[in-house]
């Protein structure tokens, strides 16, 4: 089950058509895995997902979507660590 919906993600990306839904869903799944890795715990450990974590997922999806040709994982991970520092565990 995805933490963020396709519909909300498309709003974030300002995508109105349905032509790239499968691609965007795959980016959501990848983004959620990346964010969980940065947090160092699975979303199932949370009763409710804080808004900052959802924002981090949407930010990650936007990077994957908009920078497909020149995506830089190092820059993304650094940004996510700063965005999620309050929730991030020291280790798995």
C-alpha positions as CSV (number, residue, x, y, z in Angstrom):
1,X,0.0,0.0,0.0
2,X,1.4,3.4,-1.0
3,X,1.7,6.2,1.6
4,X,0.9,8.8,-1.0
5,X,-1.8,8.5,-3.6
6,X,-1.3,8.7,-7.3
7,X,-3.9,11.6,-7.5
8,X,-2.1,13.7,-4.9
9,X,1.2,13.0,-6.5
10,X,-0.1,14.1,-9.9
11,X,-1.3,17.3,-8.2
12,X,2.2,17.9,-6.8
13,X,3.7,17.3,-10.3
14,X,1.0,19.3,-12.0
15,X,0.2,16.4,-14.3
16,X,-3.4,16.3,-15.6
17,X,-3.3,13.5,-18.1
18,X,-3.4,9.8,-17.3
19,X,-0.8,8.8,-19.9
20,X,2.0,8.5,-17.4
21,X,0.2,7.0,-14.4
22,X,2.1,3.7,-14.5
23,X,5.4,5.6,-14.6
24,X,4.4,7.9,-11.8
25,X,3.2,5.0,-9.7
26,X,6.6,3.3,-10.2
27,X,8.3,6.5,-9.1
28,X,6.1,6.6,-6.0
29,X,7.1,3.1,-5.1
30,X,10.8,3.9,-5.6
31,X,10.5,7.1,-3.7
32,X,8.9,5.4,-0.7
33,X,11.7,2.9,-0.7
34,X,14.3,5.6,-0.8
35,X,12.6,7.6,2.0
36,X,12.3,4.6,4.2
37,X,16.0,4.0,3.6
38,X,16.9,7.5,4.7
39,X,14.6,7.2,7.7
40,X,16.0,3.8,8.6
41,X,12.7,2.3,9.5
42,X,9.6,1.1,7.6
43,X,6.4,3.2,7.3
44,X,4.6,0.3,9.1
45,X,6.3,1.5,12.3
46,X,4.2,4.7,12.1
47,X,0.6,5.0,13.2
48,X,0.2,7.9,10.9
49,X,2.6,9.3,8.4
50,X,3.7,12.8,9.2
51,X,3.3,15.5,6.5
52,X,7.0,16.1,6.3
53,X,7.5,12.4,5.2
54,X,4.8,12.8,2.6
55,X,6.5,16.0,1.4
56,X,9.8,14.1,1.2
57,X,8.2,11.4,-0.9
58,X,6.6,13.9,-3.3
59,X,9.9,15.7,-3.6
60,X,11.7,12.5,-4.4
61,X,9.0,11.6,-7.0
62,X,9.4,15.0,-8.6
63,X,13.2,14.5,-8.8
64,X,12.8,11.1,-10.4
65,X,10.1,12.4,-12.8
66,X,11.6,15.8,-13.8
67,X,15.3,14.8,-13.8
68,X,15.0,11.4,-15.5
69,X,17.9,12.2,-17.8
70,X,20.2,13.8,-15.2
71,X,19.1,12.4,-11.8
72,X,21.7,12.7,-9.0
73,X,21.1,10.4,-6.1
74,X,23.8,12.0,-3.9
75,X,22.1,15.4,-4.1
76,X,18.7,13.8,-3.4
77,X,19.9,11.8,-0.4
78,X,21.6,14.9,1.1
79,X,18.4,16.9,0.8
80,X,16.2,14.1,2.2
81,X,18.5,13.7,5.2
82,X,18.1,17.4,5.9
83,X,14.3,17.3,5.4
84,X,13.8,14.2,7.5
85,X,16.4,14.7,10.3
86,X,13.7,15.0,13.0
87,X,12.3,11.5,12.2
88,X,15.5,9.7,11.1
89,X,16.9,6.9,13.3
90,X,20.6,6.5,14.0
91,X,20.6,3.0,12.5
92,X,18.3,0.3,11.3
